[in-house]
Amino acid sequence: MKISIATSVAFLVAPSAHGFAPSPNARTFRSSTELSMGVKSSIVRATGAVAEKVGLPPAATAAIAATAVATAGVKLVLDRPSRTYGEGTVAKEYDSWTQDGILEYYWGEHIHLGYYTKEEMEAGYKKKNFIEAKYDFVDEMMKLGGIDLEADSSAKVLDVGCGVGGTSRHIAKKLGPNADVTGITLSPNQVKRATELAEEQGVKNAKFTVMNALEMEFPDNTFDIVWACESGEHMPDKEAYINEMMRVLKPGGKFVMATWCQRDDREVPFTKKDEKDLRFLYEEWTHPYFISIEKYAELIDATGVMNEVTTADWVDETIASWRHSIWVGVYDPRGFIFKPTKYLKCVRDAYCLERMHRAFDRGLMQYGMFAATKKTE
């Protein structure tokens, strides 16, 4: 009897009775060694019991038990978050991702999820070009924000959390040479790469700088459009994040934001499994915490300077991105295969991508979209 790779991977990502994380009973072990030995013994006993029922020979039983123990050991390692949030961690991680080039190889210039129509999902999301989906996302987000190619052709635009500048350059190209786009990020390496790509592509109306979104250096009422795509996740102070973006937006200006959100737990509290899963998602990709779509809307309203905010949950339009991201690496390993020092990081990222998919799929996470204009009074 053979244990397939698919079976091992399924075991790694499958939730246990207590969720993805090890059972709370694991806390009774006094060390990681005792924990490993306990898990190993449990697996061996369970395997032996099953083998006895189906009449497997001892050699087959031993092989299955060894595979299961090894797989469980890997899962225990992957279930321990490795990149918890702290001072400077966001810039450090994005500097690293930019420098190793793996993220750009697979995700292209846009470090955010893609957009998939209902028809594309029905036809099979893997048939869509993974990078094209990201451009489609930007175009759909522009529509949500009411950004008009003619009316906003001379707009001053701020891209908060610009990554390597893919969205900034795309907007600059679409609005035309009279528009002026500024992208800010905490990562010096991202600014360097974004500037290089702008020069290579001849995009003269997009510039990039290192700046803290919670303490922006721009005067009040500077920008016609404030754009924020998947940067709120990393903000340790969501209120300051919203307040600063509203501050630098001109009266009558347009605000549009996309960000990962956790569901609102005020009516239905999180279960222990929910809390464990959220903790992993916070701590594996250096997020301080997430908040709900409803809470973001309340923060925007609380500024007192914005007209009514439009909100939406684009989970159906974006959820394919998580697994699509894994599949592009399976189909084309050239982005990482010659970088053996990055293998563990790639495995961890793939594991986290799958856990993100599952969290969004079951409603623990939501894909928050927001659009509003600033009052002119």
Residue frames relative to the residue before (quaternion, step in Angstrom):
aa qw qx qy qz dx dy dz
M 1.0000 0.0000 0.0000 0.0000 0.00 0.00 0.00
K 0.1946 -0.8048 0.5536 0.0895 3.59 -0.86 0.97
I 0.2939 -0.7136 0.6066 0.1907 3.54 -1.17 0.67
S 0.3001 -0.7903 0.5074 0.1671 3.61 -0.46 1.15
I 0.6317 -0.5097 0.4181 0.4078 3.54 -1.31 0.33
A 0.6253 0.5564 -0.3356 0.4322 3.56 1.01 -0.86
T 0.6398 0.5224 -0.3251 0.4604 3.56 1.03 -0.81
S 0.6592 0.5109 -0.3122 0.4550 3.57 0.96 -0.84
V 0.6546 0.5027 -0.3124 0.4704 3.57 0.97 -0.87
A 0.6304 0.5357 -0.3315 0.4535 3.57 0.99 -0.85
F 0.6358 0.5206 -0.3268 0.4668 3.57 1.02 -0.78
L 0.6415 0.5518 -0.3275 0.4204 3.56 0.96 -0.88
V 0.7904 0.3401 -0.1740 0.4789 3.55 0.85 -0.95
A 0.5371 0.6413 -0.4118 0.3614 3.59 1.19 -0.24
P 0.4349 -0.6937 0.5018 0.2791 3.59 -0.93 0.84
S 0.3783 -0.6921 0.5642 0.2441 3.51 -1.13 0.70
A 0.7349 -0.3806 0.2892 0.4811 3.55 -1.25 -0.15
H 0.7349 0.3723 -0.2124 0.5256 3.56 1.20 -0.52
G 0.6779 -0.4604 0.3048 0.4852 3.61 1.16 0.35
F 0.7640 -0.3757 0.2710 0.4491 3.54 -1.29 -0.34
A 0.6870 0.4877 -0.2886 0.4548 3.54 1.01 -0.76
P 0.6502 -0.5032 0.3771 0.4265 3.58 -1.22 0.35
S 0.6467 -0.5402 0.3822 0.3793 3.56 -1.18 0.57
P 0.5872 -0.5736 0.4302 0.3756 3.60 -1.09 0.65
N 0.5803 0.5956 -0.3802 0.4049 3.58 1.13 -0.55
A 0.5305 0.6417 -0.4085 0.3741 3.56 1.23 -0.39
R 0.5766 0.6144 -0.3758 0.3857 3.55 1.17 -0.53
T 0.6009 0.5802 -0.3676 0.4088 3.57 1.16 -0.40
F 0.5738 0.5590 -0.3987 0.4464 3.59 1.22 -0.27
R 0.4406 -0.7379 0.4544 0.2344 3.53 -0.92 0.90
S 0.8023 0.0934 -0.0599 0.5865 3.62 1.16 -0.20
S 0.6438 -0.5150 0.3917 0.4085 3.54 -1.29 0.29
T 0.5973 0.5589 -0.3673 0.4426 3.59 1.11 -0.57
E 0.6638 0.4897 -0.3012 0.4783 3.58 0.93 -0.89
L 0.6158 0.5417 -0.3422 0.4585 3.56 1.06 -0.76
S 0.6702 0.5010 -0.3015 0.4570 3.58 0.86 -0.95
M 0.6635 0.5007 -0.3055 0.4644 3.55 0.95 -0.89
G 0.6411 0.5308 -0.3225 0.4509 3.57 1.03 -0.77
V 0.6567 0.4950 -0.3033 0.4814 3.56 0.94 -0.90
K 0.6399 0.5342 -0.3226 0.4484 3.57 0.95 -0.92
S 0.6753 0.4979 -0.2996 0.4543 3.59 0.85 -0.94
S 0.6454 0.5273 -0.3185 0.4517 3.56 1.00 -0.85
I 0.6671 0.5008 -0.3000 0.4629 3.56 0.94 -0.91
V 0.6527 0.5151 -0.3172 0.4560 3.57 0.93 -0.87
R 0.6595 0.5036 -0.3101 0.4639 3.59 0.94 -0.86
A 0.6673 0.4985 -0.3031 0.4630 3.57 0.95 -0.92
T 0.6479 0.5165 -0.3160 0.4622 3.57 0.97 -0.85
G 0.6530 0.5271 -0.3110 0.4462 3.55 0.96 -0.87
A 0.6501 0.5261 -0.3131 0.4501 3.55 1.01 -0.87
V 0.6672 0.4904 -0.2973 0.4753 3.57 0.96 -0.90
A 0.6546 0.5277 -0.3135 0.4413 3.57 0.93 -0.93
E 0.6398 0.5305 -0.3253 0.4509 3.56 1.01 -0.80
K 0.6530 0.5261 -0.3147 0.4446 3.58 1.01 -0.82
V 0.7620 0.3632 -0.2032 0.4962 3.60 0.94 -0.89
G 0.4934 -0.7110 0.3971 0.3056 3.57 1.27 0.01
L 0.2748 0.7690 -0.5334 0.2203 3.60 1.01 0.74
P 0.5069 -0.6319 0.4806 0.3357 3.60 -1.08 0.64
P 0.6793 -0.5201 0.3305 0.3985 3.63 -1.17 0.52
A 0.6454 0.5354 -0.3336 0.4308 3.61 0.95 -0.84
A 0.6674 0.4902 -0.2990 0.4742 3.58 0.94 -0.88
T 0.6276 0.5423 -0.3267 0.4532 3.54 1.04 -0.82
A 0.6590 0.5114 -0.3010 0.4621 3.57 0.95 -0.90
A 0.6545 0.5216 -0.3112 0.4502 3.58 0.97 -0.87
I 0.6610 0.5003 -0.2995 0.4724 3.56 0.96 -0.90
A 0.6524 0.5181 -0.3122 0.4566 3.58 0.95 -0.89
A 0.6539 0.5177 -0.3159 0.4524 3.59 0.95 -0.88
T 0.6523 0.5091 -0.3092 0.4687 3.58 0.99 -0.85
A 0.6653 0.5098 -0.2993 0.4560 3.56 0.94 -0.90
V 0.6432 0.5175 -0.3173 0.4667 3.58 1.00 -0.85
A 0.6571 0.5092 -0.3126 0.4596 3.58 0.93 -0.90
T 0.6629 0.5059 -0.3010 0.4626 3.56 0.94 -0.90
A 0.6494 0.5098 -0.3136 0.4691 3.57 0.98 -0.83
G 0.6293 0.5420 -0.3323 0.4470 3.56 1.05 -0.75
V 0.6414 0.5083 -0.3138 0.4814 3.56 1.02 -0.84
K 0.6474 0.5267 -0.3171 0.4504 3.57 0.95 -0.87
L 0.6318 0.5323 -0.3366 0.4518 3.58 0.98 -0.81
V 0.6461 0.5085 -0.3155 0.4738 3.58 1.03 -0.79
L 0.7061 0.4754 -0.2719 0.4489 3.58 0.82 -0.99
D 0.6474 0.5307 -0.3185 0.4447 3.57 1.13 -0.55
R 0.6165 0.4967 -0.3591 0.4942 3.58 1.26 -0.04
P 0.3889 -0.7458 0.4854 0.2386 3.64 -0.36 1.19
S 0.2436 -0.8189 0.5121 0.0880 3.55 -0.94 0.93
R 0.7717 0.3054 -0.1630 0.5335 3.60 1.20 -0.28
T 0.0137 0.8387 -0.5425 0.0466 3.56 0.57 1.16
Y 0.5798 -0.6106 0.4254 0.3317 3.53 -1.19 0.64
G 0.1981 0.7486 -0.6184 0.1339 3.54 -1.12 0.76
E 0.7246 -0.4140 0.2966 0.4643 3.55 -1.24 0.05
G 0.8441 0.1630 -0.1424 0.4906 3.57 -0.75 1.05
T 0.5049 0.6925 -0.4211 0.2969 3.62 1.21 -0.19
V 0.6210 0.5504 -0.3570 0.4288 3.61 1.02 -0.71
A 0.6722 0.4814 -0.2940 0.4795 3.58 0.86 -0.95
K 0.6441 0.5392 -0.3181 0.4395 3.57 0.97 -0.86
E 0.6902 0.4793 -0.2880 0.4592 3.58 0.86 -0.95
Y 0.6930 0.4596 -0.2915 0.4728 3.57 0.90 -0.83
D 0.5690 0.5515 -0.3787 0.4782 3.58 1.15 -0.49
S 0.6743 0.5035 -0.2848 0.4590 3.56 0.94 -0.96
W 0.6602 0.5058 -0.3073 0.4624 3.59 0.89 -0.95
T 0.6661 0.5002 -0.3039 0.4624 3.57 1.00 -0.82
Q 0.6813 0.5099 -0.2897 0.4381 3.56 0.94 -0.90
D 0.7140 0.4452 -0.2928 0.4542 3.62 0.87 -0.79
G 0.4112 -0.7800 0.4094 0.2345 3.60 1.27 -0.21
I 0.4832 0.6930 -0.4329 0.3145 3.60 1.23 -0.19
L 0.6578 0.5125 -0.3151 0.4532 3.57 0.91 -0.90
E 0.6769 0.4838 -0.2986 0.4675 3.59 0.90 -0.86
Y 0.5966 0.5752 -0.3632 0.4258 3.59 1.05 -0.72
Y 0.7778 0.3502 -0.1793 0.4902 3.57 0.87 -0.96
W 0.7645 0.3748 -0.1964 0.4862 3.60 0.92 -0.86
G 0.4238 -0.7033 0.4725 0.3203 3.57 1.23 -0.25
E 0.7896 -0.3301 0.2431 0.4565 3.55 -1.16 -0.65
H 0.7032 0.4585 -0.2475 0.4837 3.58 1.27 -0.28
I 0.1476 -0.7945 0.5857 0.0629 3.56 -0.54 1.19
H 0.5590 0.5345 -0.4387 0.4576 3.53 0.51 1.25
L 0.6579 -0.5250 0.3613 0.4012 3.57 -1.26 0.27
G 0.4502 -0.6833 0.5100 0.2652 3.54 -1.31 0.35
Y 0.4326 -0.6838 0.5334 0.2463 3.54 -1.36 0.18
Y 0.0499 -0.7995 0.5979 -0.0279 3.56 -0.83 1.06
T 0.3643 -0.7328 0.5301 0.2223 3.57 -0.77 1.01
K 0.6785 -0.4714 0.3669 0.4276 3.55 -1.29 0.25
E 0.6546 0.5204 -0.3044 0.4561 3.56 0.99 -0.87
E 0.6525 0.5066 -0.3107 0.4702 3.59 1.01 -0.80
M 0.6375 0.5133 -0.3280 0.4718 3.58 1.03 -0.71
E 0.6627 0.5036 -0.3067 0.4617 3.57 0.96 -0.84
A 0.6774 0.4827 -0.2861 0.4757 3.57 1.08 -0.73
G 0.5777 -0.5529 0.3818 0.4634 3.58 1.25 -0.46
Y 0.3969 -0.7736 0.4406 0.2234 3.55 -0.32 1.27
K 0.6244 0.5677 -0.3485 0.4080 3.60 1.09 -0.62
K 0.5691 0.5849 -0.3874 0.4289 3.57 1.24 -0.18
K 0.6367 0.5176 -0.3287 0.4676 3.57 1.22 -0.38
N 0.5182 -0.6143 0.4910 0.3362 3.55 -1.10 0.70
F 0.4840 -0.7132 0.4302 0.2683 3.56 -0.67 1.18
I 0.6977 0.4567 -0.2748 0.4786 3.59 0.93 -0.86
E 0.5979 0.5585 -0.3581 0.4498 3.59 1.04 -0.69
A 0.6046 0.5721 -0.3545 0.4260 3.59 1.06 -0.74
K 0.6454 0.5272 -0.3212 0.4498 3.59 1.08 -0.66
Y 0.6263 0.5070 -0.3310 0.4910 3.58 1.06 -0.73
D 0.6272 0.5305 -0.3319 0.4638 3.57 1.03 -0.80
F 0.6146 0.5480 -0.3492 0.4472 3.57 1.03 -0.77
V 0.6595 0.5080 -0.3148 0.4560 3.59 0.86 -0.94
D 0.6589 0.5105 -0.3131 0.4553 3.59 0.92 -0.88
E 0.6676 0.4855 -0.3014 0.4773 3.60 0.98 -0.80
M 0.6354 0.5167 -0.3283 0.4706 3.57 1.06 -0.71
M 0.6065 0.5374 -0.3522 0.4683 3.60 1.08 -0.65
K 0.6361 0.5204 -0.3258 0.4673 3.59 1.01 -0.81
L 0.6490 0.5191 -0.3203 0.4546 3.58 0.92 -0.91
G 0.7191 0.4503 -0.2422 0.4706 3.58 0.99 -0.84
G 0.4616 -0.7037 0.4360 0.3189 3.58 1.26 0.00
I 0.3587 0.7348 -0.4984 0.2882 3.57 1.17 0.54
D 0.1432 -0.8186 0.5562 0.0037 3.54 -0.55 1.28
L 0.4976 -0.6998 0.4266 0.2840 3.57 -0.74 1.06
E 0.7030 0.4311 -0.2696 0.4973 3.58 1.07 -0.61
A 0.7122 0.4667 -0.2671 0.4512 3.57 0.74 -1.05
D 0.7664 0.3383 -0.1779 0.5164 3.59 1.07 -0.71
S 0.3073 0.8046 -0.4690 0.1954 3.60 1.22 0.39
S 0.7528 0.2993 -0.2085 0.5479 3.61 1.20 -0.31
A 0.3303 0.7886 -0.4649 0.2298 3.58 1.22 0.43
K 0.3378 -0.6588 0.6258 0.2456 3.49 -1.34 0.51
V 0.0946 -0.8320 0.5462 -0.0189 3.56 -0.56 1.23
L 0.1486 -0.7599 0.6261 0.0924 3.58 -1.06 0.80
D 0.1456 -0.7620 0.6283 0.0580 3.55 -0.87 1.06
V 0.1717 -0.8224 0.5400 0.0508 3.57 -0.27 1.33
G 0.7872 0.0938 -0.1270 0.5962 3.56 -0.35 1.28
C 0.0848 0.8904 -0.4402 0.0789 3.54 0.86 1.06
G 0.3561 -0.7337 0.5109 0.2719 3.61 1.17 -0.27
V 0.7470 -0.3155 0.2585 0.5250 3.59 -0.87 -0.92
G 0.6679 -0.6016 0.2711 0.3443 3.54 1.16 0.68
G 0.3271 0.7787 -0.4922 0.2104 3.59 1.18 0.20
T 0.6935 0.4585 -0.2758 0.4824 3.57 0.87 -0.95
S 0.6219 0.5509 -0.3400 0.4407 3.59 0.95 -0.84
R 0.6971 0.4615 -0.2787 0.4726 3.58 0.85 -0.94
H 0.6278 0.5378 -0.3369 0.4507 3.58 1.02 -0.79
I 0.6639 0.4849 -0.2999 0.4840 3.59 0.93 -0.87
A 0.6412 0.5329 -0.3233 0.4476 3.59 0.96 -0.86
K 0.6613 0.4956 -0.3013 0.4757 3.58 1.00 -0.81
K 0.6942 0.4924 -0.2835 0.4419 3.58 0.90 -0.93
L 0.7027 0.4476 -0.2771 0.4786 3.59 0.96 -0.79
G 0.5069 -0.6785 0.4055 0.3439 3.57 1.15 -0.49
P 0.7345 -0.4944 0.2701 0.3783 3.56 -1.30 0.35
N 0.6379 0.5350 -0.3435 0.4346 3.62 1.15 -0.37
A 0.5751 0.5547 -0.3851 0.4618 3.58 1.25 -0.19
D 0.1904 -0.7657 0.6053 0.1050 3.55 -1.23 0.52
V 0.0664 -0.8265 0.5586 -0.0204 3.57 -0.53 1.22
T 0.0895 -0.7836 0.6144 0.0221 3.56 -0.90 1.01
G 0.1229 -0.7914 0.5964 0.0538 3.56 -0.86 1.00
I 0.0952 -0.7964 0.5951 0.0503 3.58 -0.94 0.88
T 0.0501 0.7697 -0.6330 0.0664 3.54 -1.18 0.74
L 0.5182 -0.6239 0.4826 0.3306 3.58 -1.26 0.33
S 0.6688 0.5515 -0.2791 0.4131 3.58 1.22 -0.46
P 0.3759 -0.7308 0.5226 0.2271 3.63 -0.57 1.08
N 0.6406 0.5272 -0.3339 0.4474 3.59 1.00 -0.74
Q 0.6357 0.5140 -0.3347 0.4688 3.57 1.05 -0.67
V 0.6285 0.5228 -0.3381 0.4663 3.59 0.98 -0.77
K 0.6455 0.5262 -0.3121 0.4572 3.57 0.95 -0.90
R 0.7019 0.4591 -0.2702 0.4729 3.58 0.84 -0.98
A 0.6336 0.5336 -0.3311 0.4519 3.60 0.98 -0.79
T 0.6600 0.5017 -0.2984 0.4728 3.57 1.01 -0.85
E 0.6221 0.5405 -0.3313 0.4594 3.58 1.02 -0.80
L 0.6917 0.4793 -0.2795 0.4623 3.57 0.86 -0.96
A 0.6194 0.5345 -0.3447 0.4603 3.59 1.05 -0.71
E 0.6610 0.4943 -0.3007 0.4778 3.58 1.00 -0.83
E 0.6475 0.5244 -0.3174 0.4527 3.60 0.95 -0.87
Q 0.7482 0.4010 -0.2036 0.4878 3.57 1.01 -0.86
G 0.4515 -0.7162 0.4296 0.3141 3.57 1.28 -0.03
V 0.4017 0.6930 -0.4926 0.3403 3.57 1.10 0.68
K 0.1169 -0.8532 0.5078 0.0240 3.55 0.01 1.33
N 0.7035 0.4649 -0.2729 0.4631 3.59 1.19 -0.37
A 0.6236 0.4528 -0.3758 0.5147 3.57 1.13 0.71
K 0.0238 0.7951 -0.6040 0.0492 3.57 -0.81 1.01
F 0.2363 -0.7943 0.5559 0.0650 3.54 -1.19 0.61
T 0.0206 0.8029 -0.5940 0.0463 3.54 -1.09 0.76
V 0.4815 -0.6268 0.5248 0.3159 3.55 -1.24 0.51
M 0.2339 0.7649 -0.5680 0.1937 3.56 -0.71 1.08
N 0.4414 -0.6716 0.5385 0.2533 3.54 -1.17 0.74
A 0.4071 -0.7428 0.4801 0.2282 3.59 -0.58 1.14
L 0.6488 0.5191 -0.3194 0.4556 3.59 1.20 -0.42
E 0.7675 0.1814 -0.1146 0.6040 3.58 1.28 -0.25
M 0.0121 0.8489 -0.5276 0.0309 3.55 0.64 1.12
E 0.4363 -0.7286 0.4830 0.2130 3.53 -1.09 0.81
F 0.5095 0.6580 -0.4162 0.3664 3.59 1.25 0.02
P 0.5312 -0.6106 0.4749 0.3456 3.59 -1.15 0.60
D 0.6562 -0.4732 0.3986 0.4320 3.55 -1.29 0.24
N 0.8624 0.1596 -0.0907 0.4718 3.56 -1.26 0.52
T 0.2897 0.7960 -0.4789 0.2304 3.58 0.91 0.95
F 0.8218 0.2944 -0.1058 0.4761 3.60 0.85 -0.96
D 0.4606 -0.6684 0.5209 0.2641 3.53 -1.18 0.72
I 0.7821 0.1229 -0.0475 0.6090 3.55 1.14 -0.69
V 0.0735 -0.7529 0.6519 0.0531 3.57 -0.98 0.88
W 0.0919 -0.8053 0.5840 -0.0452 3.52 -0.67 1.26
A 0.0512 0.7901 -0.6085 0.0530 3.59 -0.89 0.92
C 0.0246 0.8181 -0.5706 0.0673 3.57 -0.50 1.19
E 0.8520 -0.1408 0.0301 0.5034 3.54 -0.53 1.29
S 0.4654 0.6345 -0.4878 0.3781 3.55 0.85 1.04
G 0.5651 0.6324 -0.3796 0.3697 3.58 1.14 -0.54
E 0.5492 0.6389 -0.3844 0.3775 3.57 1.17 -0.60
H 0.7436 0.4229 -0.2132 0.4719 3.57 1.03 -0.83
M 0.5450 0.6523 -0.3920 0.3518 3.60 1.23 -0.13
P 0.3507 -0.7622 0.5030 0.2074 3.62 -0.68 1.02
D 0.7526 0.2250 -0.1488 0.6007 3.58 1.28 -0.32
K 0.2436 -0.8159 0.5081 0.1301 3.59 -0.01 1.30
E 0.6276 0.5439 -0.3420 0.4396 3.59 1.02 -0.75
A 0.6676 0.4872 -0.3028 0.4746 3.59 0.90 -0.90
Y 0.5965 0.5733 -0.3373 0.4491 3.56 1.11 -0.77
I 0.6914 0.4533 -0.2702 0.4935 3.59 0.84 -0.97
N 0.6655 0.5258 -0.3125 0.4278 3.59 0.82 -0.95
E 0.6675 0.5027 -0.3093 0.4539 3.59 0.93 -0.84
M 0.6569 0.4988 -0.3234 0.4639 3.59 0.96 -0.78
M 0.6520 0.4965 -0.3182 0.4766 3.59 1.01 -0.74
R 0.6222 0.5697 -0.3364 0.4185 3.57 1.05 -0.74
V 0.7598 0.3976 -0.2166 0.4666 3.58 0.82 -0.96
L 0.5494 0.5967 -0.3968 0.4297 3.59 1.30 -0.08
K 0.4581 -0.6902 0.4923 0.2672 3.57 -0.95 0.92
P 0.5858 -0.5260 0.4557 0.4153 3.61 -1.17 0.39
G 0.7786 0.2549 -0.2236 0.5280 3.57 -0.84 1.01
G 0.5226 0.6666 -0.3909 0.3603 3.56 1.29 -0.17
K 0.4468 -0.7034 0.5049 0.2250 3.53 -1.31 0.46
F 0.1178 -0.7773 0.6170 0.0346 3.53 -0.99 0.96
V 0.0834 0.7809 -0.6160 0.0617 3.58 -0.94 0.90
M 0.0099 -0.8187 0.5702 -0.0675 3.56 -0.85 1.01
A 0.0908 -0.7444 0.6588 0.0596 3.52 -1.23 0.72
T 0.1835 0.7966 -0.5605 0.1327 3.59 -0.83 0.87
W 0.5140 -0.6152 0.4950 0.3352 3.56 -1.16 0.60
C 0.0606 -0.8005 0.5963 -0.0042 3.55 -0.93 0.95
Q 0.3483 -0.6623 0.6017 0.2793 3.53 -1.24 0.40
R 0.6021 -0.5715 0.3977 0.3909 3.57 -1.13 0.52
D 0.5611 -0.5855 0.4661 0.3536 3.54 -1.25 0.48
D 0.1760 -0.8288 0.5273 0.0636 3.58 -0.57 1.15
R 0.4106 0.7450 -0.4612 0.2523 3.59 1.19 0.20
E 0.7218 0.3818 -0.2467 0.5218 3.60 1.10 -0.58
V 0.7695 0.1404 -0.0803 0.6179 3.56 1.04 -0.82
P 0.3071 -0.7890 0.5006 0.1805 3.61 -0.15 1.23
F 0.5816 -0.5733 0.4475 0.3643 3.54 -1.23 0.51
T 0.4054 -0.6616 0.5693 0.2717 3.54 -1.16 0.64
K 0.6751 -0.4622 0.3603 0.4481 3.57 -1.27 0.11
K 0.6219 0.5301 -0.3365 0.4680 3.58 1.05 -0.71
D 0.6252 0.5354 -0.3322 0.4605 3.59 0.97 -0.86
E 0.6776 0.5050 -0.2911 0.4485 3.56 0.87 -0.97
K 0.6473 0.5135 -0.3155 0.4667 3.58 1.02 -0.82
D 0.6740 0.4983 -0.2974 0.4571 3.54 0.90 -0.91
L 0.6472 0.5077 -0.3171 0.4720 3.57 0.99 -0.81
R 0.6300 0.5422 -0.3363 0.4428 3.57 0.98 -0.83
F 0.6417 0.5107 -0.3245 0.4712 3.56 1.00 -0.78
L 0.6809 0.4909 -0.2936 0.4574 3.59 0.88 -0.92
Y 0.5964 0.5340 -0.3592 0.4797 3.58 1.12 -0.57
E 0.8121 0.3938 -0.1494 0.4038 3.50 0.60 -1.27
E 0.6211 0.5477 -0.3697 0.4215 3.62 1.11 -0.32
W 0.8001 0.2188 -0.1137 0.5468 3.59 1.03 -0.72
T 0.5712 -0.6697 0.3432 0.3277 3.55 1.03 0.95
H 0.3369 0.6927 -0.5527 0.3183 3.56 0.69 1.18
P 0.4270 -0.6899 0.5058 0.2930 3.63 -0.88 0.78
Y 0.7144 -0.2992 0.2196 0.5932 3.59 1.01 -0.90
F 0.3301 -0.6899 0.5939 0.2496 3.57 -1.35 0.20
I 0.1625 -0.7434 0.6278 0.1637 3.55 -1.32 0.22
S 0.6253 -0.5792 0.3843 0.3547 3.57 -1.27 0.21
I 0.6543 -0.4695 0.4110 0.4272 3.54 -1.34 0.23
E 0.6543 0.5301 -0.3088 0.4421 3.55 0.94 -0.91
K 0.6671 0.5006 -0.3083 0.4575 3.59 0.95 -0.84
Y 0.6213 0.5246 -0.3469 0.4674 3.59 1.01 -0.73
A 0.6453 0.5211 -0.3217 0.4567 3.59 0.94 -0.89
E 0.6438 0.5191 -0.3160 0.4650 3.57 1.03 -0.78
L 0.6438 0.5166 -0.3225 0.4633 3.59 1.01 -0.78
I 0.6422 0.5114 -0.3181 0.4742 3.57 1.02 -0.80
D 0.6575 0.5054 -0.3040 0.4687 3.58 0.92 -0.91
A 0.6585 0.5522 -0.3069 0.4090 3.56 0.99 -0.88
T 0.5537 0.6012 -0.4111 0.4037 3.62 1.15 -0.35
G 0.3330 -0.7841 0.4660 0.2392 3.58 1.17 -0.56
V 0.6714 0.5120 -0.2958 0.4468 3.59 1.25 -0.04
M 0.6770 0.5022 -0.2812 0.4587 3.57 1.29 -0.16
N 0.4740 -0.6110 0.5464 0.3217 3.53 -1.23 0.55
E 0.7546 -0.3965 0.2531 0.4574 3.58 -1.28 0.15
V 0.3368 -0.7610 0.5261 0.1750 3.56 -0.86 1.01
T 0.3000 -0.7179 0.6028 0.1769 3.53 -1.09 0.85
T 0.0541 -0.8039 0.5920 0.0179 3.59 -0.85 0.93
A 0.0197 0.7756 -0.6309 0.0107 3.54 -1.26 0.47
D 0.3015 -0.7020 0.6108 0.2080 3.52 -1.34 0.38
W 0.1329 -0.8236 0.5501 0.0376 3.59 -0.40 1.24
V 0.1953 0.8079 -0.5376 0.1420 3.59 1.00 0.67
D 0.6557 0.5172 -0.3266 0.4426 3.62 0.92 -0.79
E 0.6978 0.4852 -0.2624 0.4570 3.56 1.05 -0.80
T 0.7840 0.3596 -0.1640 0.4786 3.59 1.13 -0.55
I 0.5249 0.6984 -0.4072 0.2664 3.60 1.11 -0.56
A 0.5858 0.5953 -0.3787 0.3987 3.61 1.07 -0.59
S 0.5509 0.6578 -0.3848 0.3401 3.59 1.12 -0.60
W 0.6229 0.5758 -0.3531 0.3947 3.58 0.97 -0.84
R 0.7561 0.3592 -0.2138 0.5036 3.59 0.70 -1.03
H 0.5709 0.5755 -0.3870 0.4394 3.59 1.12 -0.55
S 0.6215 0.5567 -0.3264 0.4441 3.56 1.07 -0.79
I 0.6492 0.4988 -0.3120 0.4821 3.58 1.04 -0.76
W 0.6812 0.5176 -0.2943 0.4260 3.57 0.87 -0.95
V 0.6278 0.5292 -0.3665 0.4377 3.62 0.97 -0.67
G 0.6387 0.5130 -0.3189 0.4767 3.58 1.16 -0.58
V 0.6269 0.5232 -0.3282 0.4748 3.56 1.13 -0.68
Y 0.6997 0.4772 -0.2669 0.4598 3.56 0.91 -0.94
D 0.8021 0.1138 -0.0318 0.5853 3.58 1.07 -0.73
P 0.0909 -0.8501 0.5178 0.0302 3.62 0.09 1.25
R 0.4219 0.7432 -0.4543 0.2517 3.61 1.22 -0.05
G 0.5892 0.6065 -0.3693 0.3855 3.58 1.14 -0.48
F 0.8138 0.2042 -0.1040 0.5340 3.60 1.14 -0.52
I 0.5219 0.7028 -0.4006 0.2706 3.59 1.14 -0.55
F 0.7253 0.4022 -0.2424 0.5034 3.60 1.11 -0.59
K 0.6418 0.4687 -0.3185 0.5167 3.56 1.28 0.37
P 0.0996 -0.8628 0.4927 0.0542 3.60 0.59 1.15
T 0.6161 0.5517 -0.3656 0.4270 3.61 1.09 -0.53
K 0.6860 0.4695 -0.2765 0.4822 3.58 1.26 -0.27
Y 0.3846 0.7631 -0.4631 0.2353 3.60 1.25 -0.05
L 0.6818 0.4871 -0.3019 0.4547 3.58 0.80 -1.00
K 0.6378 0.5262 -0.3253 0.4588 3.57 0.98 -0.84
C 0.6521 0.5140 -0.3140 0.4605 3.59 0.97 -0.83
V 0.6376 0.5156 -0.3221 0.4731 3.57 1.01 -0.81
R 0.6516 0.5129 -0.3120 0.4637 3.57 0.94 -0.90
D 0.6621 0.5048 -0.3121 0.4576 3.58 0.94 -0.87
A 0.6413 0.5161 -0.3266 0.4644 3.59 0.97 -0.81
Y 0.6413 0.5247 -0.3135 0.4639 3.57 1.00 -0.85
C 0.6731 0.4839 -0.2928 0.4765 3.57 0.96 -0.88
L 0.5968 0.5572 -0.3594 0.4519 3.60 1.06 -0.67
E 0.6674 0.4912 -0.3000 0.4725 3.58 0.95 -0.87
R 0.6660 0.4906 -0.3114 0.4677 3.57 0.97 -0.78
M 0.5886 0.5412 -0.3608 0.4801 3.56 1.14 -0.59
H 0.6298 0.5395 -0.3344 0.4476 3.58 0.89 -0.93
R 0.6990 0.4822 -0.2794 0.4482 3.57 0.81 -1.00
A 0.6390 0.5265 -0.3269 0.4557 3.58 1.04 -0.74
F 0.6685 0.4691 -0.2939 0.4966 3.59 1.01 -0.80
D 0.6522 0.5499 -0.3155 0.4155 3.56 0.96 -0.88
R 0.7547 0.3741 -0.2235 0.4904 3.60 0.98 -0.71
G 0.6025 -0.6193 0.3366 0.3744 3.57 1.28 0.17
L 0.4284 0.6811 -0.4815 0.3475 3.59 1.21 0.16
M 0.7623 0.2152 -0.1156 0.5993 3.55 1.12 -0.77
Q 0.1321 -0.7722 0.6181 0.0651 3.55 -1.22 0.59
Y 0.3616 -0.7195 0.5441 0.2358 3.57 -1.15 0.57
G 0.1968 -0.8467 0.4901 0.0647 3.54 -0.05 1.36
M 0.0535 -0.7688 0.6372 0.0080 3.55 -0.98 0.97
F 0.0422 -0.8145 0.5768 -0.0449 3.56 -0.92 0.96
A 0.0643 0.7825 -0.6176 0.0461 3.57 -1.02 0.77
A 0.1604 0.7735 -0.5966 0.1417 3.56 -0.97 0.90
T 0.2836 -0.7191 0.5963 0.2166 3.55 -1.30 0.27
K 0.4860 -0.6643 0.4874 0.2914 3.54 -1.20 0.57
K 0.5476 -0.6295 0.4495 0.3192 3.56 -1.00 0.87
T 0.3872 -0.7342 0.5147 0.2148 3.55 -1.06 0.73
E 0.5625 0.6145 -0.3843 0.3978 3.60 1.24 -0.28
